[in-house]
Amino acid sequence: MDAREVAKAREGAKAARQKFAAVIGENKASQPLEVVQIDHTPADIILVDSFERQPIGRPWVTLAIDIATRLVTGYYTSLEAPSRLSVALCLTQAVAPKAELLADLACNIPWPAQGKPRSIHVDNGRDFQSHTFRTACAEWGIDLVHRPPGSPHFGGHIERLIGTMMGAVHLLPGTTQSSIAAKGDYDAEGMATMTLSEFDRWFALEICRHNNRIHSSLGCTPIAKWEALSEQMTRDIPFEMEAFQVSFLPSELRKIRRDGIHLFQIRYWSDALVAHIGRGDGTAVVRYDPRDISMIWVELEDGRYVEARYRNLEIPPVSLWEYREAMRKARALGKSGSNELVLAELIRQQRQIEAESRGLTKAERRSRERKGTLEGTSSAVSSTEGLREIDTGDTSRPLFKVERW
């Protein structure tokens, strides 16, 4: 019998392809940031919520690796499935200096990865195929390369990195191992002890350890290779990191109306929009962070981004999924009236019930943990520090930093 067909029948098409498919050429790079690969994976561990320490499921991890040096340049952990936001936050961290992150970790080990990659290699997932992602890469001069369908060896570096990192995860309490057979009768949920924030810190330290471990194909550590190759390299870091992150956020095309921007049936307003009502076709690109929809960014004709916030200040900051969940419940209860008023009422009621309840299901605990993560997140709208001043649209007036209430 044909050996390839036997392997396909016994072990599956993927295993047969890995054993018998032709591998032509090499994916190589000679300089740091010449090629960076990005991919997602569900982590092989069960996490618990930070309230009652009960299991809530597996997190997702997004990783970025530099091909020339094998240095991990960025990562992002979340309870959400992979999305454009995961890619945006991982890429933003990969580009930014790591001094602040290392200070938060109280880690003295160097992590020199910073700067804008010249090329990004990704798979053919929907998050990498989105118009927003492709447009943002073109805007910042990043060459976007998709691996050929059915050719996983084109992403070999990031796949090996994921395997290495998950091997370390398998030593943690609550691990699911890489398969049911490897897991055996181990009670992953019963042994789970780590919250998302604790896992995030552990994962960052594990990346630092990986970057300082001798790599078999390099003969040295990734950090040593980076430093050796980057002596003559100028690290291209965007001057405005917030603008870089915002450009990769999900976007919608909306009309600038007399009462502001309508998005998700919520009205947003900024005084800077006044001069643009009724001008041209009256539409603008609107970007938003799904983790906190209390603020959006409106792109004007000259490329400037203007921040717009809730017109109705009674609405609390919420994530997009929490808003949609509240609207579904409102329709089920037959509530009528303004979406904004119904939203404000329902969100407050739900949060009070969840805060007081001790008998939540796993899904409810996971939902509450996601809301708690929003409060401590490093999203572009989570704190006032480092944000650009509100653009009034009047260049004759000086701009001052203001305290936001």
C-alpha positions in Angstrom: 0.0 0.0 0.0 1.0 3.6 -0.6 2.9 4.8 2.6 1.4 8.3 2.4 -2.2 7.0 2.1 -1.5 4.7 5.1 -0.2 7.6 7.2 -3.2 9.8 6.1 -5.7 7.1 7.1 -4.0 6.3 10.5 -2.7 9.7 11.6 -4.6 12.2 9.6 -3.8 14.5 6.6 -1.7 16.9 8.7 0.6 14.1 9.9 0.9 12.7 6.4 1.8 16.1 4.9 4.5 16.6 7.6 6.1 13.2 6.7 5.9 13.2 3.0 5.2 16.7 1.5 8.1 18.3 -0.3 9.8 21.2 1.5 11.3 23.6 -1.0 13.6 26.5 -0.1 14.2 28.2 3.2 12.6 31.0 5.2 15.6 33.0 6.2 16.5 36.5 7.3 19.9 38.2 7.7 18.9 41.2 9.8 16.7 41.8 12.9 13.1 42.8 12.1 13.6 41.8 8.5 11.0 39.1 8.9 8.7 38.6 12.0 6.2 35.8 12.2 2.9 36.1 14.3 0.5 33.3 15.3 -2.1 32.3 17.9 -2.6 29.2 20.1 -4.8 28.1 22.9 -2.6 27.7 26.0 -2.5 24.1 27.4 -3.7 25.2 30.9 -6.9 25.8 32.8 -7.1 29.2 34.5 -9.2 30.2 37.5 -11.1 33.5 38.2 -9.6 36.0 40.6 -12.8 36.1 42.8 -13.5 32.6 44.0 -10.5 30.8 42.3 -12.8 28.5 40.3 -11.9 27.2 36.9 -13.0 29.3 33.9 -11.2 27.6 30.9 -8.1 28.0 28.7 -6.6 31.3 27.6 -5.3 32.3 24.1 -1.8 33.4 23.4 -0.5 35.5 20.5 3.2 35.4 19.8 5.6 37.3 17.6 9.2 36.0 16.8 12.0 37.6 14.8 13.4 35.1 12.3 17.0 36.3 12.1 17.6 36.1 15.8 14.8 33.8 17.1 14.1 36.5 19.6 10.4 36.8 20.9 9.5 40.4 20.1 6.0 40.5 21.6 3.1 38.5 23.0 -0.5 38.9 24.2 -2.7 36.7 26.5 -6.4 36.9 26.6 -9.6 35.0 27.4 -10.9 36.1 24.0 -10.6 34.1 20.8 -8.0 35.4 18.3 -9.1 38.6 16.6 -7.8 41.7 15.0 -7.4 43.2 18.5 -5.1 40.3 19.6 -2.8 41.0 16.5 -2.9 44.7 17.2 -1.9 44.5 20.8 0.8 41.8 20.2 2.3 43.9 17.3 2.2 47.1 19.4 4.1 45.4 22.2 6.6 44.0 19.7 7.3 47.4 18.3 7.5 49.3 21.7 10.5 49.4 24.1 10.2 46.8 26.9 11.5 48.9 29.7 8.1 49.6 31.3 7.1 46.0 31.0 10.3 44.7 32.6 9.9 47.2 35.4 6.4 45.9 36.1 7.8 42.4 36.2 10.6 43.5 38.5 12.9 41.7 36.0 16.5 42.8 35.3 17.0 40.5 32.3 17.3 42.5 29.1 14.7 42.3 26.4 16.1 44.5 23.6 13.4 43.7 21.0 11.9 47.0 19.7 11.2 48.6 16.4 8.9 48.3 13.4 9.3 45.1 11.3 9.9 45.3 7.6 7.9 42.2 6.9 5.3 40.2 8.8 4.6 36.5 7.9 1.2 35.2 9.0 -1.2 32.4 8.2 -4.5 32.8 6.3 -6.8 33.3 9.4 -9.6 35.8 9.1 -7.9 38.2 11.6 -4.8 38.4 9.3 -7.0 38.8 6.2 -9.0 41.7 7.4 -9.0 45.0 5.4 -8.1 46.9 8.6 -4.9 44.8 9.2 -3.8 45.0 5.5 -4.4 48.8 5.3 -2.6 49.5 8.6 0.5 47.5 7.5 0.5 49.4 4.2 0.2 52.7 6.1 3.2 52.0 8.3 5.3 50.5 5.5 5.2 46.9 6.7 5.2 44.2 4.0 2.5 41.6 4.8 3.1 38.1 3.6 0.6 35.2 3.9 1.9 31.7 3.9 0.6 29.5 1.0 -2.5 27.5 2.0 -1.6 23.9 3.1 2.0 24.8 3.8 2.5 24.9 7.5 6.3 24.6 7.2 6.4 28.2 6.0 5.6 29.1 9.6 8.0 26.7 11.1 9.8 29.2 13.4 6.6 30.4 15.1 5.3 26.8 15.3 8.4 25.6 17.0 8.3 28.5 19.4 4.7 27.7 20.3 5.7 24.1 20.9 8.6 25.2 23.2 6.4 27.6 25.2 3.7 25.0 25.6 6.3 22.5 26.8 7.0 24.9 29.7 3.3 25.4 30.3 2.9 21.6 30.7 4.8 21.9 34.0 2.3 24.2 35.6 -0.6 23.1 37.8 -3.8 22.8 35.8 -2.1 21.9 32.5 -4.2 20.1 29.9 -1.0 18.7 28.3 -0.9 18.5 24.5 -3.4 15.7 24.1 -6.0 13.7 26.0 -3.7 10.7 26.0 -0.8 12.7 27.5 -3.2 14.2 30.1 -4.4 10.8 31.2 -6.5 10.9 34.4 -4.9 14.2 35.6 -7.7 16.5 36.9 -6.7 19.8 35.2 -9.7 21.8 36.5 -9.3 20.5 40.0 -5.6 21.3 40.1 -5.9 24.8 38.4 -4.5 27.6 40.5 -3.4 30.5 38.2 -5.5 33.5 37.2 -5.1 35.3 33.8 -3.0 38.1 35.3 -0.7 35.5 37.1 -0.4 33.5 33.9 0.4 36.6 31.9 3.3 37.5 34.3 4.6 34.0 34.3 4.5 33.8 30.5 6.4 37.1 30.2 9.1 35.8 32.4 9.2 32.5 30.5 9.8 34.5 27.3 12.7 36.3 29.0 14.1 32.9 29.9 13.7 31.7 26.3 15.4 34.8 24.9 18.4 34.1 27.2 18.7 30.4 26.5 21.2 29.1 23.9 19.4 28.3 20.7 20.5 25.1 19.0 20.5 26.5 15.4 22.2 29.7 16.4 24.8 28.4 18.8 24.1 31.4 21.1 21.2 33.1 22.8 18.7 35.0 20.8 19.6 38.2 22.7 23.3 37.7 21.9 22.4 37.2 18.2 20.2 40.3 18.3 22.9 42.5 19.8 25.5 41.2 17.3 23.4 41.9 14.3 21.8 45.1 15.4 24.9 47.2 16.0 24.5 49.0 12.7 20.7 48.8 12.6 18.5 51.9 13.3 15.4 50.8 15.3 12.4 52.3 13.6 10.0 53.0 16.4 6.9 55.0 15.6 7.0 58.4 17.2 3.3 58.1 18.3 2.8 54.5 19.7 -0.9 55.2 20.4 -1.5 56.2 16.8 0.3 53.0 15.7 -2.0 50.8 17.9 -5.2 52.7 16.9 -4.4 52.2 13.2 -4.7 48.4 13.7 -8.0 48.5 15.7 -11.2 47.3 14.1 -12.9 50.0 12.0 -16.3 51.0 10.5 -17.4 53.6 8.0 -19.9 56.1 9.6 -21.6 59.3 8.8 -20.8 62.4 10.8 -24.2 63.6 11.9 -25.4 66.7 13.7 -25.7 64.7 16.9 -22.4 63.0 16.5 -21.3 59.5 15.4 -23.7 56.6 15.6 -21.9 53.3 16.3 -23.5 50.2 17.9 -26.6 52.3 18.3 -24.7 54.5 20.7 -24.0 58.2 20.0 -20.5 59.6 20.3 -19.5 63.3 20.3 -16.4 65.5 20.1 -16.4 69.3 19.5 -13.8 68.7 16.8 -16.5 67.1 14.6 -18.5 70.3 14.3 -16.5 71.6 11.3 -16.9 68.4 9.4 -20.7 68.0 9.5 -22.1 68.1 6.0 -18.6 68.4 4.4 -17.8 66.2 1.4 -19.7 62.9 1.6 -20.0 63.3 5.3 -18.5 59.9 6.2 -15.4 59.0 8.1 -13.5 55.9 9.2 -14.2 55.1 12.9 -11.9 52.9 14.9 -12.8 51.3 18.3 -11.3 49.1 21.0 -13.7 46.2 21.6 -12.5 46.0 25.2 -13.8 49.5 26.0 -16.3 51.1 23.7 -16.7 54.3 25.8 -14.4 56.0 23.3 -13.8 55.8 19.6 -11.3 57.4 17.2 -12.6 59.3 14.1 -10.2 59.7 11.2 -10.5 63.1 9.5 -9.6 64.0 5.9 -6.0 65.1 6.8 -5.3 61.8 8.5 -5.7 63.1 12.1 -7.5 61.0 14.6 -10.0 62.7 16.9 -11.2 61.1 20.1 -15.0 61.0 20.6 -16.7 59.7 23.7 -20.2 58.8 24.9 -22.7 61.6 24.3 -24.7 60.2 27.2 -22.4 60.2 30.2 -24.8 58.0 32.2 -23.4 54.9 30.3 -20.6 53.2 32.1 -17.5 52.0 30.2 -18.2 48.5 28.8 -16.7 46.0 26.4 -18.4 45.3 23.1 -19.3 41.7 24.1 -20.8 43.0 27.4 -22.8 45.6 25.5 -24.2 43.0 23.1 -25.0 40.6 26.0 -26.9 43.4 27.7 -28.9 44.2 24.5 -29.8 40.6 24.0 -31.2 40.4 27.6 -33.1 43.7 27.0 -34.8 42.3 23.9 -35.6 39.1 25.8 -37.2 41.1 28.6 -39.1 43.2 26.1 -37.5 46.5 27.3 -38.2 49.4 25.0 -36.8 52.9 24.7 -33.4 54.3 24.0 -30.6 51.8 23.8 -28.4 54.0 25.8 -30.7 54.3 28.8 -31.6 50.6 28.7 -27.8 49.7 28.5 -26.9 51.9 31.5 -29.6 50.3 33.6 -28.9 46.7 32.6 -25.1 46.9 32.9 -25.4 48.2 36.5 -27.9 45.5 37.5 -25.8 42.7 36.0 -22.6 43.9 37.6 -24.2 44.1 41.0 -25.7 40.6 40.7 -22.4 39.1 39.6 -20.4 40.9 42.3 -22.7 39.6 45.0 -23.3 36.0 43.7 -21.2 33.1 45.0 -22.7 30.3 42.9 -21.9 31.4 39.3 -21.5 28.9 36.5 -18.2 28.5 34.7 -19.4 30.7 31.8 -20.6 33.4 34.3 -17.3 33.3 36.1 -15.4 33.6 32.8 -17.6 36.6 31.9 -16.9 38.3 35.2 -13.2 37.7 34.9 -13.2 39.3 31.4 -15.0 42.4 32.9 -12.4 42.5 35.7 -9.6 42.3 33.2 -11.0 45.4 31.5 -10.4 47.5 34.6 -6.7 46.7 34.8 -6.0 46.5 31.0 -3.4 48.4 29.2 -5.8 49.4 26.4 -5.4 52.7 24.7 -8.3 54.1 26.7 -7.7 52.6 30.1 -5.8 55.5 31.5 -5.3 59.2 30.7 -1.5 59.0 31.0 0.3 59.2 27.6 -2.8 60.0 25.5 -2.6 62.9 23.1 -4.5 66.1 24.0 -8.1 66.4 22.9 -8.1 67.9 19.4 -10.4 70.9 19.4 -10.0 71.5 15.7 -9.0 75.1 16.4 -5.2 75.4 15.7 -5.2 79.0 17.1 -5.9 77.8 20.6 -3.2 76.2 22.7 -3.6 72.5 23.8 -3.3 71.6 27.4 -3.4 68.2 29.2 -6.6 68.0 31.1 -7.7 65.8 34.0 -10.6 63.6 32.8 -13.5 63.1 35.1 
